[in-house]
Amino acid sequence: MGKPLVSLRTAVILTLGTLAGTGAGILTYLGSRSAANTILAGEAAFAGAVFSFNTVIN
């Protein structure tokens, strides 16, 4: 078995970012019913969460 494609730390950070982005997207869609707003909110939440978790998780 070879070296893993991504480290465990990277997988955790990206998973948490995906969950945060999905949650923000769902809540935005329920509030505005706009696909464009939903995508923008989800992307912004994903980026912010990944940045934050990358800083916090060592």
PDB file of N, CA, C and O in Angstrom, chain B, residues numbered from 101:
ATOM      1  N   MET B 101       0.857  -1.175   0.000  1.00  0.00           N
ATOM      2  CA  MET B 101       0.000   0.000   0.000  1.00  0.00           C
ATOM      3  C   MET B 101       0.899   1.233   0.000  1.00  0.00           C
ATOM      4  O   MET B 101       1.837   1.330   0.791  1.00  0.00           O
ATOM      5  N   GLY B 102       0.607   2.154  -0.878  1.00  0.00           N
ATOM      6  CA  GLY B 102       1.440   3.337  -1.034  1.00  0.00           C
ATOM      7  C   GLY B 102       1.025   4.471  -0.117  1.00  0.00           C
ATOM      8  O   GLY B 102       0.194   4.322   0.779  1.00  0.00           O
ATOM      9  N   LYS B 103       1.628   5.584  -0.377  1.00  0.00           N
ATOM     10  CA  LYS B 103       1.375   6.797   0.390  1.00  0.00           C
ATOM     11  C   LYS B 103      -0.036   7.312   0.070  1.00  0.00           C
ATOM     12  O   LYS B 103      -0.442   7.289  -1.092  1.00  0.00           O
ATOM     13  N   PRO B 104      -0.793   7.775   1.078  1.00  0.00           N
ATOM     14  CA  PRO B 104      -2.151   8.273   0.814  1.00  0.00           C
ATOM     15  C   PRO B 104      -2.120   9.546  -0.033  1.00  0.00           C
ATOM     16  O   PRO B 104      -1.148  10.302  -0.011  1.00  0.00           O
ATOM     17  N   LEU B 105      -3.198   9.764  -0.774  1.00  0.00           N
ATOM     18  CA  LEU B 105      -3.290  10.924  -1.659  1.00  0.00           C
ATOM     19  C   LEU B 105      -3.280  12.231  -0.877  1.00  0.00           C
ATOM     20  O   LEU B 105      -2.595  13.181  -1.258  1.00  0.00           O
ATOM     21  N   VAL B 106      -4.038  12.281   0.215  1.00  0.00           N
ATOM     22  CA  VAL B 106      -4.050  13.458   1.090  1.00  0.00           C
ATOM     23  C   VAL B 106      -3.866  12.989   2.528  1.00  0.00           C
ATOM     24  O   VAL B 106      -4.182  11.851   2.873  1.00  0.00           O
ATOM     25  N   SER B 107      -3.348  13.894   3.361  1.00  0.00           N
ATOM     26  CA  SER B 107      -3.141  13.535   4.764  1.00  0.00           C
ATOM     27  C   SER B 107      -4.475  13.552   5.510  1.00  0.00           C
ATOM     28  O   SER B 107      -5.469  14.097   5.030  1.00  0.00           O
ATOM     29  N   LEU B 108      -4.471  12.955   6.673  1.00  0.00           N
ATOM     30  CA  LEU B 108      -5.670  12.933   7.502  1.00  0.00           C
ATOM     31  C   LEU B 108      -6.087  14.352   7.877  1.00  0.00           C
ATOM     32  O   LEU B 108      -7.276  14.670   7.878  1.00  0.00           O
ATOM     33  N   ARG B 109      -5.122  15.197   8.194  1.00  0.00           N
ATOM     34  CA  ARG B 109      -5.401  16.593   8.551  1.00  0.00           C
ATOM     35  C   ARG B 109      -6.108  17.317   7.408  1.00  0.00           C
ATOM     36  O   ARG B 109      -7.095  18.017   7.636  1.00  0.00           O
ATOM     37  N   THR B 110      -5.617  17.156   6.190  1.00  0.00           N
ATOM     38  CA  THR B 110      -6.230  17.790   5.023  1.00  0.00           C
ATOM     39  C   THR B 110      -7.646  17.280   4.811  1.00  0.00           C
ATOM     40  O   THR B 110      -8.550  18.062   4.518  1.00  0.00           O
ATOM     41  N   ALA B 111      -7.845  15.987   4.956  1.00  0.00           N
ATOM     42  CA  ALA B 111      -9.170  15.407   4.778  1.00  0.00           C
ATOM     43  C   ALA B 111     -10.156  15.950   5.811  1.00  0.00           C
ATOM     44  O   ALA B 111     -11.303  16.243   5.476  1.00  0.00           O
ATOM     45  N   VAL B 112      -9.721  16.084   7.053  1.00  0.00           N
ATOM     46  CA  VAL B 112     -10.598  16.607   8.103  1.00  0.00           C
ATOM     47  C   VAL B 112     -10.950  18.067   7.828  1.00  0.00           C
ATOM     48  O   VAL B 112     -12.111  18.458   7.949  1.00  0.00           O
ATOM     49  N   ILE B 113      -9.960  18.870   7.462  1.00  0.00           N
ATOM     50  CA  ILE B 113     -10.197  20.287   7.206  1.00  0.00           C
ATOM     51  C   ILE B 113     -11.160  20.471   6.036  1.00  0.00           C
ATOM     52  O   ILE B 113     -12.086  21.277   6.121  1.00  0.00           O
ATOM     53  N   LEU B 114     -10.953  19.738   4.955  1.00  0.00           N
ATOM     54  CA  LEU B 114     -11.838  19.872   3.795  1.00  0.00           C
ATOM     55  C   LEU B 114     -13.243  19.337   4.077  1.00  0.00           C
ATOM     56  O   LEU B 114     -14.226  19.879   3.572  1.00  0.00           O
ATOM     57  N   THR B 115     -13.338  18.284   4.875  1.00  0.00           N
ATOM     58  CA  THR B 115     -14.656  17.761   5.248  1.00  0.00           C
ATOM     59  C   THR B 115     -15.424  18.768   6.095  1.00  0.00           C
ATOM     60  O   THR B 115     -16.609  19.003   5.859  1.00  0.00           O
ATOM     61  N   LEU B 116     -14.764  19.359   7.070  1.00  0.00           N
ATOM     62  CA  LEU B 116     -15.426  20.361   7.909  1.00  0.00           C
ATOM     63  C   LEU B 116     -15.805  21.595   7.089  1.00  0.00           C
ATOM     64  O   LEU B 116     -16.866  22.179   7.306  1.00  0.00           O
ATOM     65  N   GLY B 117     -14.953  21.989   6.158  1.00  0.00           N
ATOM     66  CA  GLY B 117     -15.275  23.108   5.276  1.00  0.00           C
ATOM     67  C   GLY B 117     -16.477  22.810   4.404  1.00  0.00           C
ATOM     68  O   GLY B 117     -17.328  23.673   4.194  1.00  0.00           O
ATOM     69  N   THR B 118     -16.547  21.593   3.898  1.00  0.00           N
ATOM     70  CA  THR B 118     -17.690  21.185   3.074  1.00  0.00           C
ATOM     71  C   THR B 118     -18.978  21.184   3.889  1.00  0.00           C
ATOM     72  O   THR B 118     -20.023  21.615   3.400  1.00  0.00           O
ATOM     73  N   LEU B 119     -18.910  20.708   5.112  1.00  0.00           N
ATOM     74  CA  LEU B 119     -20.101  20.712   5.969  1.00  0.00           C
ATOM     75  C   LEU B 119     -20.558  22.139   6.282  1.00  0.00           C
ATOM     76  O   LEU B 119     -21.755  22.428   6.271  1.00  0.00           O
ATOM     77  N   ALA B 120     -19.609  23.021   6.558  1.00  0.00           N
ATOM     78  CA  ALA B 120     -19.954  24.420   6.846  1.00  0.00           C
ATOM     79  C   ALA B 120     -20.561  25.087   5.614  1.00  0.00           C
ATOM     80  O   ALA B 120     -21.560  25.799   5.723  1.00  0.00           O
ATOM     81  N   GLY B 121     -19.969  24.863   4.451  1.00  0.00           N
ATOM     82  CA  GLY B 121     -20.488  25.444   3.222  1.00  0.00           C
ATOM     83  C   GLY B 121     -21.863  24.920   2.858  1.00  0.00           C
ATOM     84  O   GLY B 121     -22.723  25.675   2.405  1.00  0.00           O
ATOM     85  N   THR B 122     -22.069  23.635   3.055  1.00  0.00           N
ATOM     86  CA  THR B 122     -23.374  23.037   2.771  1.00  0.00           C
ATOM     87  C   THR B 122     -24.434  23.584   3.720  1.00  0.00           C
ATOM     88  O   THR B 122     -25.543  23.913   3.298  1.00  0.00           O
ATOM     89  N   GLY B 123     -24.095  23.678   4.986  1.00  0.00           N
ATOM     90  CA  GLY B 123     -25.043  24.223   5.961  1.00  0.00           C
ATOM     91  C   GLY B 123     -25.418  25.659   5.652  1.00  0.00           C
ATOM     92  O   GLY B 123     -26.590  26.030   5.712  1.00  0.00           O
ATOM     93  N   ALA B 124     -24.423  26.464   5.324  1.00  0.00           N
ATOM     94  CA  ALA B 124     -24.694  27.862   4.985  1.00  0.00           C
ATOM     95  C   ALA B 124     -25.531  27.955   3.717  1.00  0.00           C
ATOM     96  O   ALA B 124     -26.432  28.788   3.624  1.00  0.00           O
ATOM     97  N   GLY B 125     -25.239  27.114   2.752  1.00  0.00           N
ATOM     98  CA  GLY B 125     -26.007  27.108   1.510  1.00  0.00           C
ATOM     99  C   GLY B 125     -27.464  26.726   1.724  1.00  0.00           C
ATOM    100  O   GLY B 125     -28.366  27.346   1.160  1.00  0.00           O
ATOM    101  N   ILE B 126     -27.687  25.716   2.529  1.00  0.00           N
ATOM    102  CA  ILE B 126     -29.065  25.282   2.804  1.00  0.00           C
ATOM    103  C   ILE B 126     -29.843  26.375   3.523  1.00  0.00           C
ATOM    104  O   ILE B 126     -30.979  26.679   3.160  1.00  0.00           O
ATOM    105  N   LEU B 127     -29.232  26.959   4.535  1.00  0.00           N
ATOM    106  CA  LEU B 127     -29.922  28.024   5.273  1.00  0.00           C
ATOM    107  C   LEU B 127     -30.184  29.242   4.393  1.00  0.00           C
ATOM    108  O   LEU B 127     -31.231  29.879   4.504  1.00  0.00           O
ATOM    109  N   THR B 128     -29.233  29.566   3.520  1.00  0.00           N
ATOM    110  CA  THR B 128     -29.432  30.689   2.607  1.00  0.00           C
ATOM    111  C   THR B 128     -30.559  30.397   1.627  1.00  0.00           C
ATOM    112  O   THR B 128     -31.382  31.269   1.345  1.00  0.00           O
ATOM    113  N   TYR B 129     -30.599  29.176   1.109  1.00  0.00           N
ATOM    114  CA  TYR B 129     -31.668  28.821   0.167  1.00  0.00           C
ATOM    115  C   TYR B 129     -33.034  28.877   0.837  1.00  0.00           C
ATOM    116  O   TYR B 129     -34.002  29.354   0.245  1.00  0.00           O
ATOM    117  N   LEU B 130     -33.110  28.398   2.055  1.00  0.00           N
ATOM    118  CA  LEU B 130     -34.389  28.437   2.768  1.00  0.00           C
ATOM    119  C   LEU B 130     -34.840  29.869   3.032  1.00  0.00           C
ATOM    120  O   LEU B 130     -36.037  30.145   3.117  1.00  0.00           O
ATOM    121  N   GLY B 131     -33.880  30.774   3.160  1.00  0.00           N
ATOM    122  CA  GLY B 131     -34.223  32.162   3.436  1.00  0.00           C
ATOM    123  C   GLY B 131     -34.514  32.988   2.202  1.00  0.00           C
ATOM    124  O   GLY B 131     -35.353  33.887   2.241  1.00  0.00           O
ATOM    125  N   SER B 132     -33.822  32.691   1.091  1.00  0.00           N
ATOM    126  CA  SER B 132     -33.958  33.577  -0.068  1.00  0.00           C
ATOM    127  C   SER B 132     -34.518  32.908  -1.314  1.00  0.00           C
ATOM    128  O   SER B 132     -35.012  33.605  -2.200  1.00  0.00           O
ATOM    129  N   ARG B 133     -34.460  31.607  -1.415  1.00  0.00           N
ATOM    130  CA  ARG B 133     -34.903  30.847  -2.594  1.00  0.00           C
ATOM    131  C   ARG B 133     -34.191  31.296  -3.864  1.00  0.00           C
ATOM    132  O   ARG B 133     -34.753  31.226  -4.957  1.00  0.00           O
ATOM    133  N   SER B 134     -32.959  31.754  -3.713  1.00  0.00           N
ATOM    134  CA  SER B 134     -32.167  32.207  -4.856  1.00  0.00           C
ATOM    135  C   SER B 134     -30.942  31.307  -4.998  1.00  0.00           C
ATOM    136  O   SER B 134     -30.140  31.185  -4.072  1.00  0.00           O
ATOM    137  N   ALA B 135     -30.807  30.680  -6.167  1.00  0.00           N
ATOM    138  CA  ALA B 135     -29.683  29.769  -6.386  1.00  0.00           C
ATOM    139  C   ALA B 135     -28.348  30.515  -6.361  1.00  0.00           C
ATOM    140  O   ALA B 135     -27.363  30.011  -5.821  1.00  0.00           O
ATOM    141  N   ALA B 136     -28.315  31.712  -6.944  1.00  0.00           N
ATOM    142  CA  ALA B 136     -27.068  32.482  -6.989  1.00  0.00           C
ATOM    143  C   ALA B 136     -26.609  32.856  -5.578  1.00  0.00           C
ATOM    144  O   ALA B 136     -25.430  32.718  -5.251  1.00  0.00           O
ATOM    145  N   ASN B 137     -27.527  33.324  -4.753  1.00  0.00           N
ATOM    146  CA  ASN B 137     -27.170  33.671  -3.374  1.00  0.00           C
ATOM    147  C   ASN B 137     -26.720  32.433  -2.596  1.00  0.00           C
ATOM    148  O   ASN B 137     -25.798  32.502  -1.783  1.00  0.00           O
ATOM    149  N   THR B 138     -27.371  31.318  -2.852  1.00  0.00           N
ATOM    150  CA  THR B 138     -27.028  30.077  -2.172  1.00  0.00           C
ATOM    151  C   THR B 138     -25.600  29.655  -2.492  1.00  0.00           C
ATOM    152  O   THR B 138     -24.834  29.294  -1.598  1.00  0.00           O
ATOM    153  N   ILE B 139     -25.250  29.703  -3.774  1.00  0.00           N
ATOM    154  CA  ILE B 139     -23.906  29.287  -4.187  1.00  0.00           C
ATOM    155  C   ILE B 139     -22.850  30.224  -3.611  1.00  0.00           C
ATOM    156  O   ILE B 139     -21.822  29.775  -3.104  1.00  0.00           O
ATOM    157  N   LEU B 140     -23.107  31.520  -3.690  1.00  0.00           N
ATOM    158  CA  LEU B 140     -22.132  32.479  -3.156  1.00  0.00           C
ATOM    159  C   LEU B 140     -21.948  32.328  -1.650  1.00  0.00           C
ATOM    160  O   LEU B 140     -20.823  32.388  -1.154  1.00  0.00           O
ATOM    161  N   ALA B 141     -23.028  32.134  -0.931  1.00  0.00           N
ATOM    162  CA  ALA B 141     -22.933  31.964   0.521  1.00  0.00           C
ATOM    163  C   ALA B 141     -22.200  30.669   0.872  1.00  0.00           C
ATOM    164  O   ALA B 141     -21.377  30.646   1.787  1.00  0.00           O
ATOM    165  N   GLY B 142     -22.500  29.598   0.146  1.00  0.00           N
ATOM    166  CA  GLY B 142     -21.831  28.322   0.399  1.00  0.00           C
ATOM    167  C   GLY B 142     -20.341  28.383   0.125  1.00  0.00           C
ATOM    168  O   GLY B 142     -19.536  27.855   0.893  1.00  0.00           O
ATOM    169  N   GLU B 143     -19.973  29.039  -0.985  1.00  0.00           N
ATOM    170  CA  GLU B 143     -18.551  29.168  -1.314  1.00  0.00           C
ATOM    171  C   GLU B 143     -17.810  30.022  -0.289  1.00  0.00           C
ATOM    172  O   GLU B 143     -16.693  29.695   0.114  1.00  0.00           O
ATOM    173  N   ALA B 144     -18.437  31.109   0.124  1.00  0.00           N
ATOM    174  CA  ALA B 144     -17.807  31.985   1.114  1.00  0.00           C
ATOM    175  C   ALA B 144     -17.644  31.263   2.450  1.00  0.00           C
ATOM    176  O   ALA B 144     -16.606  31.384   3.100  1.00  0.00           O
ATOM    177  N   ALA B 145     -18.659  30.521   2.856  1.00  0.00           N
ATOM    178  CA  ALA B 145     -18.568  29.779   4.112  1.00  0.00           C
ATOM    179  C   ALA B 145     -17.505  28.686   4.026  1.00  0.00           C
ATOM    180  O   ALA B 145     -16.764  28.461   4.984  1.00  0.00           O
ATOM    181  N   PHE B 146     -17.429  28.010   2.883  1.00  0.00           N
ATOM    182  CA  PHE B 146     -16.401  26.978   2.691  1.00  0.00           C
ATOM    183  C   PHE B 146     -15.011  27.584   2.818  1.00  0.00           C
ATOM    184  O   PHE B 146     -14.166  27.058   3.542  1.00  0.00           O
ATOM    185  N   ALA B 147     -14.772  28.684   2.121  1.00  0.00           N
ATOM    186  CA  ALA B 147     -13.453  29.321   2.150  1.00  0.00           C
ATOM    187  C   ALA B 147     -13.090  29.797   3.555  1.00  0.00           C
ATOM    188  O   ALA B 147     -11.967  29.591   4.017  1.00  0.00           O
ATOM    189  N   GLY B 148     -14.039  30.428   4.225  1.00  0.00           N
ATOM    190  CA  GLY B 148     -13.785  30.900   5.583  1.00  0.00           C
ATOM    191  C   GLY B 148     -13.531  29.773   6.556  1.00  0.00           C
ATOM    192  O   GLY B 148     -12.656  29.866   7.417  1.00  0.00           O
ATOM    193  N   ALA B 149     -14.302  28.705   6.414  1.00  0.00           N
ATOM    194  CA  ALA B 149     -14.139  27.563   7.317  1.00  0.00           C
ATOM    195  C   ALA B 149     -12.795  26.872   7.092  1.00  0.00           C
ATOM    196  O   ALA B 149     -12.110  26.522   8.053  1.00  0.00           O
ATOM    197  N   VAL B 150     -12.417  26.676   5.839  1.00  0.00           N
ATOM    198  CA  VAL B 150     -11.136  26.028   5.556  1.00  0.00           C
ATOM    199  C   VAL B 150      -9.987  26.878   6.091  1.00  0.00           C
ATOM    200  O   VAL B 150      -9.050  26.345   6.685  1.00  0.00           O
ATOM    201  N   PHE B 151     -10.050  28.180   5.890  1.00  0.00           N
ATOM    202  CA  PHE B 151      -9.009  29.065   6.422  1.00  0.00           C
ATOM    203  C   PHE B 151      -8.950  28.967   7.949  1.00  0.00           C
ATOM    204  O   PHE B 151      -7.870  28.847   8.527  1.00  0.00           O
ATOM    205  N   SER B 152     -10.113  29.018   8.594  1.00  0.00           N
ATOM    206  CA  SER B 152     -10.160  28.968  10.057  1.00  0.00           C
ATOM    207  C   SER B 152      -9.670  27.629  10.604  1.00  0.00           C
ATOM    208  O   SER B 152      -8.850  27.589  11.521  1.00  0.00           O
ATOM    209  N   PHE B 153     -10.174  26.542  10.040  1.00  0.00           N
ATOM    210  CA  PHE B 153      -9.767  25.225  10.524  1.00  0.00           C
ATOM    211  C   PHE B 153      -8.290  24.958  10.237  1.00  0.00           C
ATOM    212  O   PHE B 153      -7.621  24.283  11.020  1.00  0.00           O
ATOM    213  N   ASN B 154      -7.785  25.474   9.139  1.00  0.00           N
ATOM    214  CA  ASN B 154      -6.360  25.304   8.839  1.00  0.00           C
ATOM    215  C   ASN B 154      -5.501  26.024   9.882  1.00  0.00           C
ATOM    216  O   ASN B 154      -4.414  25.563  10.228  1.00  0.00           O
ATOM    217  N   THR B 155      -5.999  27.149  10.372  1.00  0.00           N
ATOM    218  CA  THR B 155      -5.280  27.886  11.406  1.00  0.00           C
ATOM    219  C   THR B 155      -5.363  27.191  12.764  1.00  0.00           C
ATOM    220  O   THR B 155      -4.386  27.149  13.511  1.00  0.00           O
ATOM    221  N   VAL B 156      -6.530  26.652  13.073  1.00  0.00           N
ATOM    222  CA  VAL B 156      -6.782  26.082  14.406  1.00  0.00           C
ATOM    223  C   VAL B 156      -6.222  24.670  14.554  1.00  0.00           C
ATOM    224  O   VAL B 156      -5.647  24.337  15.590  1.00  0.00           O
ATOM    225  N   ILE B 157      -6.386  23.847  13.536  1.00  0.00           N
ATOM    226  CA  ILE B 157      -5.987  22.436  13.648  1.00  0.00           C
ATOM    227  C   ILE B 157      -4.508  22.296  13.313  1.00  0.00           C
ATOM    228  O   ILE B 157      -4.058  22.686  12.236  1.00  0.00           O
ATOM    229  N   ASN B 158      -3.776  21.742  14.241  1.00  0.00           N
ATOM    230  CA  ASN B 158      -2.327  21.513  14.022  1.00  0.00           C
ATOM    231  C   ASN B 158      -2.048  20.062  13.848  1.00  0.00           C
ATOM    232  O   ASN B 158      -0.896  19.674  13.654  1.00  0.00           O
TER     233      ASN B 158
END
